[in-house]
Amino acid sequence: MAMKTYDFAYGRGRKTFTVEEDRVLKVVRTEEFPPMEDIRGGVLEAIRHPIGCPSIEEIIKPGDTVAFICNDLTRVANSYDFMPVFLDEMNRLGVPDENMKIVFSLGTHRNMTHEEMVEGVGENVASRLKMYNSICTNDDDFEYFGTTSRGTPVHIHKELCNVDHVILTGTIVHHYFSGYGLPGCAAMETVRVNHSFMLDENAALGRTTGNPCYEDQMEGVALFAKGRSLFLFNAILNAKHQFLRMFAGDYIAAHKEACKFVDEVYGCVIPKLADMVIVSCGGYPKDINVYQMQKTMENASCAVRKDGVVILLADCEEGSGSKVLEETFRRLKTPAAIKAELEANFKIGANKAYAITRPIEKARYILVTSLDRQLAKDMLFTGAVDTVEEALEIAKQYVGETPDMILMPEGSLTVPRVE
């Protein structure tokens, strides 16, 4: 049997391992699209010829005020590449720096430090614009825009409410229950009620039509958007964090087009579900904590058979990422108990515990990680070890000596499917 060595990203470094090449059914990677050579030209092309609305030059008037929504550091967005282009274009159209600001869409994540904000958008932009964290627990920072038909109260960050234009920037990947990722500048209660619909079986990866989370989010944005100028800018990156394409314009029409391209780049056909999947989140920041790692668990679940094994490379340098998540596992102990409590009382953090148990109910997950060993056990992982070799040894108990396998070096991005 010919052995082959593979090299996967892990935290801020790499891990190598060797397996029998003949047993590998497929190495799942993002589709090869040529990366954009001219980023500045790409941004200008997208915003001057947008989808479903007039160009930025027709929308922006001299002296207008503009708020940009930018991703926080749990997302790879390369905002530092496109934000300077936006600022120069705004200046050219008569909007001075003092009329612009940035709101970082933290969702329910931790605050960004000033240094992290600078890292996010680049020193040039950070030195010119006021920057704000959208901290979902600061009730006074949000304005109310009504309630959706599903009962979600829509509270949006006040710094987005007092400007002529809101420009929503970010990158899109698949999302495990919203279908695709969306930016978060809403209050905790808005997020909590919206995310409670993840318990619905139609709240699924890559699905928008009939997905209660996605439809509720779009309805919430529509309540906020009434009588306002919203302009979307979404970029799609490859696994090396290079720009592939940019989509701009109407927040519904442009987002739909971008999602179609996401399916082309990240969707991947596999011959069958494998006995074993060896997967990496793709390194930092995708494996910064369990909270972020969970998305890779979901993607790997699409490639493994029932009762198979997933070996997951995730450093988790910041631990679990949520005290509520840890406490939920320690207290409730089983997937059924976690789901029952969420159905009765939906809590952010606890919802991640449920999201982690979903793939674990299908297959055994063995972590190659620096995560605390007891914590990994509390979270129902089959094992937590330092090397892929140790993980392969444990896996033998469950899938024997000769499992077929699928390898996923870019696990946070790729979504396998059997056709």
Secondary structure as the mmCIF struct_conf table of DSSP 4:
data_model
#
loop_
_struct_conf.conf_type_id
_struct_conf.id
_struct_conf.beg_label_comp_id
_struct_conf.beg_label_asym_id
_struct_conf.beg_label_seq_id
_struct_conf.end_label_comp_id
_struct_conf.end_label_asym_id
_struct_conf.end_label_seq_id
STRN STRN1 MET A 3 TYR A 10
TURN_TY1_P TURN_TY1_P1 GLY A 11 ARG A 12
STRN STRN2 GLY A 13 GLU A 20
HELX_RH_3T_P HELX_RH_3T_P1 GLU A 21 ARG A 23
STRN STRN3 VAL A 24 VAL A 27
HELX_LH_PP_P HELX_LH_PP_P1 PRO A 34 MET A 36
BEND BEND1 GLU A 37 GLU A 37
HELX_RH_AL_P HELX_RH_AL_P1 ILE A 39 ARG A 48
BEND BEND2 HIS A 49 HIS A 49
STRN STRN4 ILE A 51 ILE A 51
BEND BEND3 GLY A 52 CYS A 53
HELX_RH_AL_P HELX_RH_AL_P2 ILE A 56 ILE A 59
TURN_TY1_P TURN_TY1_P2 PRO A 62 GLY A 63
STRN STRN5 VAL A 66 ASN A 71
TURN_TY1_P TURN_TY1_P3 LEU A 73 THR A 74
BEND BEND4 ARG A 75 ARG A 75
HELX_RH_AL_P HELX_RH_AL_P3 SER A 79 ARG A 92
TURN_TY1_P TURN_TY1_P4 LEU A 93 GLY A 94
HELX_RH_3T_P HELX_RH_3T_P2 ASP A 97 ASN A 99
STRN STRN6 MET A 100 SER A 105
TURN_TY1_P TURN_TY1_P5 GLY A 107 THR A 108
BEND BEND5 HIS A 109 HIS A 109
HELX_LH_PP_P HELX_LH_PP_P2 ARG A 110 THR A 113
HELX_RH_AL_P HELX_RH_AL_P4 HIS A 114 VAL A 121
HELX_RH_AL_P HELX_RH_AL_P5 GLU A 123 ARG A 128
BEND BEND6 LEU A 129 LEU A 129
STRN STRN7 LYS A 130 ASN A 133
TURN_TY1_P TURN_TY1_P6 CYS A 136 THR A 137
HELX_RH_3T_P HELX_RH_3T_P3 ASP A 139 ASP A 141
STRN STRN8 PHE A 142 THR A 147
TURN_TY1_P TURN_TY1_P7 SER A 149 ARG A 150
BEND BEND7 GLY A 151 GLY A 151
STRN STRN9 PRO A 153 HIS A 157
HELX_RH_3T_P HELX_RH_3T_P4 LYS A 158 LEU A 160
TURN_TY1_P TURN_TY1_P8 CYS A 161 CYS A 161
BEND BEND8 ASN A 162 ASP A 164
STRN STRN10 HIS A 165 THR A 171
STRN STRN11 HIS A 174 HIS A 175
TURN_TY1_P TURN_TY1_P9 TYR A 176 SER A 178
STRN STRN12 GLY A 179 TYR A 180
STRN STRN13 ALA A 186 ALA A 186
HELX_RH_AL_P HELX_RH_AL_P6 MET A 188 HIS A 195
HELX_RH_3T_P HELX_RH_3T_P5 SER A 196 LEU A 199
BEND BEND9 ASP A 200 ASP A 200
TURN_TY1_P TURN_TY1_P10 GLU A 201 ASN A 202
TURN_TY1_P TURN_TY1_P11 LEU A 205 GLY A 206
TURN_TY1_P TURN_TY1_P12 THR A 209 GLY A 210
HELX_RH_AL_P HELX_RH_AL_P7 PRO A 212 ALA A 225
TURN_TY1_P TURN_TY1_P13 LYS A 226 GLY A 227
BEND BEND10 ARG A 228 ARG A 228
STRN STRN14 SER A 229 LEU A 237
TURN_TY1_P TURN_TY1_P14 ALA A 239 LYS A 240
BEND BEND11 HIS A 241 HIS A 241
STRN STRN15 PHE A 243 GLY A 249
BEND BEND12 ASP A 250 ASP A 250
TURN_TY1_P TURN_TY1_P15 TYR A 251 ILE A 252
HELX_RH_AL_P HELX_RH_AL_P8 ALA A 253 TYR A 266
STRN STRN16 GLY A 267 ILE A 270
BEND BEND13 PRO A 271 LYS A 272
STRN STRN17 ALA A 274 SER A 280
BEND BEND14 GLY A 283 GLY A 283
TURN_TY1_P TURN_TY1_P16 TYR A 284 ASP A 287
BEND BEND15 ILE A 288 ASN A 289
HELX_RH_AL_P HELX_RH_AL_P9 VAL A 290 SER A 301
TURN_TY1_P TURN_TY1_P17 CYS A 302 ALA A 303
STRN STRN18 VAL A 304 LEU A 313
TURN_TY1_P TURN_TY1_P18 GLU A 317 SER A 320
BEND BEND16 GLY A 321 GLY A 321
HELX_RH_AL_P HELX_RH_AL_P10 LYS A 323 LEU A 332
BEND BEND17 THR A 334 THR A 334
HELX_RH_AL_P HELX_RH_AL_P11 PRO A 335 ALA A 344
BEND BEND18 ASN A 345 ASN A 345
TURN_TY1_P TURN_TY1_P19 ILE A 348 GLY A 349
HELX_RH_AL_P HELX_RH_AL_P12 ALA A 350 LYS A 362
BEND BEND19 ALA A 363 ALA A 363
STRN STRN19 ARG A 364 VAL A 368
BEND BEND20 THR A 369 LEU A 371
HELX_RH_AL_P HELX_RH_AL_P13 ARG A 373 ASP A 378
TURN_TY1_P TURN_TY1_P20 MET A 379 LEU A 380
BEND BEND21 THR A 382 THR A 382
STRN STRN20 GLY A 383 VAL A 385
BEND BEND22 ASP A 386 THR A 387
HELX_RH_AL_P HELX_RH_AL_P14 VAL A 388 VAL A 399
BEND BEND23 GLU A 401 THR A 402
STRN STRN21 MET A 405 MET A 408
TURN_TY1_P TURN_TY1_P21 PRO A 409 LEU A 413
STRN STRN22 VAL A 415 VAL A 418
#
